[in-house]
Amino acid sequence: MIFFSYTLKEFEFKTIDDNNKILIQPQQYTISINTKCLFHGMPSDFHIPASISNPLVINFYDVLYDMEEELRIS
């Protein structure tokens, strides 16, 4: 059985001001996902790739930056 443990933080994703400057700092908003939870339900012979850190940390600053770059290019 897998138990989930988390702390919920609420924030809005409006993090760019009128001058197109990102208003959050790196590491300000992150989420950590245990790889056992991420790959839950995979076949028993599945091995989590060693290149994926545990926990997997997603930094929303990086997500926002990449989205901004993608939209600028499009």
N, CA and C atoms as an extended XYZ file, in Angstrom:
222
Properties=species:S:1:pos:R:3:atomname:S:1:resname:S:1:resid:I:1 pbc="F F F"
N         0.839       -1.177        0.000 N   MET     1
C         0.000        0.000        0.000 CA  MET     1
C         0.887        1.243        0.000 C   MET     1
N         0.513        2.222       -0.757 N   ILE     2
C         1.274        3.471       -0.849 CA  ILE     2
C         0.517        4.553       -0.098 C   ILE     2
N         1.213        5.248        0.759 N   PHE     3
C         0.613        6.363        1.486 CA  PHE     3
C         1.153        7.657        0.905 C   PHE     3
N         0.287        8.613        0.776 N   PHE     4
C         0.675        9.906        0.232 CA  PHE     4
C         0.810       10.902        1.375 C   PHE     4
N         1.861       11.659        1.341 N   SER     5
C         2.074       12.694        2.332 CA  SER     5
C         2.411       13.976        1.581 C   SER     5
N         1.674       15.012        1.866 N   TYR     6
C         1.944       16.265        1.171 CA  TYR     6
C         1.483       17.449        1.995 C   TYR     6
N         2.032       18.586        1.692 N   THR     7
C         1.599       19.855        2.252 CA  THR     7
C         1.069       20.672        1.095 C   THR     7
N        -0.154       21.096        1.197 N   LEU     8
C        -0.771       21.839        0.110 CA  LEU     8
C        -0.454       23.313        0.250 C   LEU     8
N         0.063       23.887       -0.807 N   LYS     9
C         0.295       25.327       -0.869 CA  LYS     9
C        -0.504       25.845       -2.050 C   LYS     9
N        -1.256       26.866       -1.827 N   GLU    10
C        -2.066       27.430       -2.907 CA  GLU    10
C        -1.349       28.657       -3.460 C   GLU    10
N        -1.274       28.723       -4.760 N   PHE    11
C        -0.721       29.896       -5.416 CA  PHE    11
C        -1.344       30.019       -6.786 C   PHE    11
N        -1.404       31.216       -7.284 N   GLU    12
C        -1.933       31.409       -8.618 CA  GLU    12
C        -0.781       31.389       -9.603 C   GLU    12
N        -1.093       31.014      -10.821 N   PHE    13
C        -0.037       30.893      -11.817 CA  PHE    13
C         0.149       32.180      -12.603 C   PHE    13
N        -0.409       33.287      -12.124 N   LYS    14
C        -0.192       34.603      -12.729 CA  LYS    14
C         1.083       35.155      -12.125 C   LYS    14
N         2.190       34.759      -12.671 N   THR    15
C         3.479       35.094      -12.069 CA  THR    15
C         4.355       35.933      -12.988 C   THR    15
N         3.741       36.555      -13.983 N   ILE    16
C         4.470       37.456      -14.877 CA  ILE    16
C         3.792       38.815      -14.808 C   ILE    16
N         4.560       39.871      -14.612 N   ASP    17
C         3.969       41.198      -14.517 CA  ASP    17
C         3.741       41.796      -15.911 C   ASP    17
N         3.288       43.023      -15.947 N   ASP    18
C         2.972       43.678      -17.221 CA  ASP    18
C         4.197       43.932      -18.096 C   ASP    18
N         5.380       43.869      -17.529 N   ASN    19
C         6.609       44.063      -18.296 CA  ASN    19
C         7.247       42.736      -18.680 C   ASN    19
N         6.460       41.659      -18.610 N   ASN    20
C         6.916       40.308      -18.950 CA  ASN    20
C         8.084       39.832      -18.091 C   ASN    20
N         8.123       40.259      -16.847 N   LYS    21
C         9.148       39.788      -15.913 CA  LYS    21
C         8.544       38.714      -15.025 C   LYS    21
N         9.284       37.636      -14.836 N   ILE    22
C         8.836       36.561      -13.957 CA  ILE    22
C         8.902       37.066      -12.515 C   ILE    22
N         7.821       36.908      -11.775 N   LEU    23
C         7.731       37.451      -10.425 CA  LEU    23
C         8.110       36.462       -9.326 C   LEU    23
N         8.398       35.235       -9.677 N   ILE    24
C         8.816       34.270       -8.663 CA  ILE    24
C        10.298       33.973       -8.825 C   ILE    24
N        10.889       33.432       -7.790 N   GLN    25
C        12.300       33.098       -7.797 CA  GLN    25
C        12.475       31.590       -7.981 C   GLN    25
N        13.622       31.162       -8.515 N   PRO    26
C        13.884       29.730       -8.596 CA  PRO    26
C        13.758       29.100       -7.207 C   PRO    26
N        13.192       27.926       -7.149 N   GLN    27
C        12.979       27.154       -5.923 CA  GLN    27
C        11.868       27.707       -5.027 C   GLN    27
N        11.183       28.779       -5.441 N   GLN    28
C        10.116       29.337       -4.605 CA  GLN    28
C         8.904       28.414       -4.573 C   GLN    28
N         8.551       27.845       -5.709 N   TYR    29
C         7.431       26.909       -5.792 CA  TYR    29
C         7.922       25.619       -6.427 C   TYR    29
N         7.973       24.576       -5.633 N   THR    30
C         8.403       23.279       -6.144 CA  THR    30
C         7.427       22.209       -5.673 C   THR    30
N         7.443       21.092       -6.359 N   ILE    31
C         6.690       19.922       -5.938 CA  ILE    31
C         7.637       18.730       -6.031 C   ILE    31
N         7.612       17.885       -5.011 N   SER    32
C         8.454       16.691       -4.977 CA  SER    32
C         7.554       15.471       -5.099 C   SER    32
N         7.865       14.620       -6.045 N   ILE    33
C         7.057       13.427       -6.290 CA  ILE    33
C         7.931       12.196       -6.096 C   ILE    33
N         7.536       11.312       -5.195 N   ASN    34
C         8.244       10.059       -4.983 CA  ASN    34
C         8.094        9.217       -6.247 C   ASN    34
N         9.190        8.668       -6.732 N   THR    35
C         9.126        7.916       -7.990 CA  THR    35
C         8.256        6.668       -7.878 C   THR    35
N         8.133        6.098       -6.681 N   LYS    36
C         7.229        4.948       -6.520 CA  LYS    36
C         5.785        5.362       -6.778 C   LYS    36
N         5.427        6.564       -6.400 N   CYS    37
C         4.080        7.082       -6.674 CA  CYS    37
C         3.937        7.422       -8.159 C   CYS    37
N         4.987        8.018       -8.721 N   LEU    38
C         4.954        8.421      -10.119 CA  LEU    38
C         4.741        7.229      -11.044 C   LEU    38
N         5.379        6.109      -10.719 N   PHE    39
C         5.299        4.925      -11.568 CA  PHE    39
C         4.387        3.846      -10.987 C   PHE    39
N         3.513        4.223      -10.070 N   HIS    40
C         2.574        3.273       -9.463 CA  HIS    40
C         1.733        2.604      -10.553 C   HIS    40
N         1.577        1.298      -10.443 N   GLY    41
C         0.757        0.564      -11.400 CA  GLY    41
C         1.531        0.004      -12.576 C   GLY    41
N         2.816        0.271      -12.632 N   MET    42
C         3.623       -0.275      -13.722 CA  MET    42
C         3.815       -1.772      -13.497 C   MET    42
N         4.097       -2.528      -14.558 N   PRO    43
C         4.316       -3.971      -14.408 CA  PRO    43
C         5.436       -4.268      -13.400 C   PRO    43
N         5.364       -5.424      -12.761 N   SER    44
C         6.327       -5.763      -11.704 CA  SER    44
C         7.762       -5.855      -12.216 C   SER    44
N         7.948       -6.080      -13.507 N   ASP    45
C         9.307       -6.157      -14.048 CA  ASP    45
C         9.839       -4.787      -14.506 C   ASP    45
N         9.053       -3.734      -14.296 N   PHE    46
C         9.479       -2.383      -14.675 CA  PHE    46
C        10.496       -1.866      -13.672 C   PHE    46
N        11.564       -1.271      -14.167 N   HIS    47
C        12.587       -0.663      -13.321 CA  HIS    47
C        12.605        0.836      -13.576 C   HIS    47
N        12.557        1.593      -12.499 N   ILE    48
C        12.598        3.048      -12.615 CA  ILE    48
C        13.983        3.440      -13.151 C   ILE    48
N        14.022        4.224      -14.213 N   PRO    49
C        15.320        4.621      -14.784 CA  PRO    49
C        16.196        5.324      -13.749 C   PRO    49
N        17.453        4.964      -13.711 N   ALA    50
C        18.396        5.550      -12.751 CA  ALA    50
C        18.592        7.044      -12.979 C   ALA    50
N        18.280        7.521      -14.170 N   SER    51
C        18.468        8.943      -14.484 CA  SER    51
C        17.390        9.834      -13.846 C   SER    51
N        16.347        9.213      -13.280 N   ILE    52
C        15.283        9.985      -12.634 CA  ILE    52
C        15.555       10.019      -11.140 C   ILE    52
N        15.693       11.228      -10.598 N   SER    53
C        15.997       11.370       -9.173 CA  SER    53
C        14.779       11.006       -8.326 C   SER    53
N        15.028       10.589       -7.108 N   ASN    54
C        13.955       10.276       -6.171 CA  ASN    54
C        14.197       11.063       -4.892 C   ASN    54
N        13.324       12.003       -4.580 N   PRO    55
C        12.107       12.324       -5.305 CA  PRO    55
C        12.395       13.159       -6.555 C   PRO    55
N        11.459       13.117       -7.485 N   LEU    56
C        11.525       13.957       -8.672 CA  LEU    56
C        11.019       15.336       -8.252 C   LEU    56
N        11.827       16.366       -8.426 N   VAL    57
C        11.450       17.712       -8.010 CA  VAL    57
C        11.139       18.543       -9.250 C   VAL    57
N         9.955       19.108       -9.268 N   ILE    58
C         9.551       19.993      -10.364 CA  ILE    58
C         9.554       21.416       -9.825 C   ILE    58
N        10.331       22.265      -10.467 N   ASN    59
C        10.463       23.656      -10.069 CA  ASN    59
C         9.573       24.487      -11.004 C   ASN    59
N         8.548       25.129      -10.447 N   PHE    60
C         7.609       25.861      -11.288 CA  PHE    60
C         8.234       27.090      -11.947 C   PHE    60
N         9.322       27.591      -11.413 N   TYR    61
C        10.045       28.669      -12.089 CA  TYR    61
C        10.524       28.173      -13.456 C   TYR    61
N        11.101       26.970      -13.475 N   ASP    62
C        11.577       26.403      -14.738 CA  ASP    62
C        10.431       26.132      -15.698 C   ASP    62
N         9.315       25.663      -15.172 N   VAL    63
C         8.133       25.407      -16.009 CA  VAL    63
C         7.667       26.708      -16.638 C   VAL    63
N         7.541       27.741      -15.821 N   LEU    64
C         7.086       29.036      -16.317 CA  LEU    64
C         8.057       29.615      -17.337 C   LEU    64
N         9.354       29.521      -17.057 N   TYR    65
C        10.370       30.031      -17.974 CA  TYR    65
C        10.285       29.316      -19.324 C   TYR    65
N        10.173       27.989      -19.293 N   ASP    66
C        10.095       27.223      -20.535 CA  ASP    66
C         8.814       27.532      -21.310 C   ASP    66
N         7.712       27.703      -20.587 N   MET    67
C         6.448       28.071      -21.258 CA  MET    67
C         6.594       29.431      -21.932 C   MET    67
N         7.199       30.366      -21.209 N   GLU    68
C         7.402       31.708      -21.762 CA  GLU    68
C         8.268       31.649      -23.026 C   GLU    68
N         9.337       30.875      -22.986 N   GLU    69
C        10.218       30.737      -24.143 CA  GLU    69
C         9.472       30.095      -25.316 C   GLU    69
N         8.699       29.070      -25.036 N   GLU    70
C         7.947       28.380      -26.087 CA  GLU    70
C         6.934       29.309      -26.732 C   GLU    70
N         6.249       30.108      -25.926 N   LEU    71
C         5.266       31.035      -26.485 CA  LEU    71
C         5.923       32.164      -27.269 C   LEU    71
N         7.100       32.564      -26.868 N   ARG    72
C         7.829       33.615      -27.575 CA  ARG    72
C         8.281       33.110      -28.945 C   ARG    72
N         8.657       31.842      -29.005 N   ILE    73
C         9.134       31.258      -30.254 CA  ILE    73
C         7.976       31.002      -31.227 C   ILE    73
N         6.823       30.615      -30.677 N   SER    74
C         5.664       30.240      -31.525 CA  SER    74
C         5.117       31.409      -32.296 C   SER    74
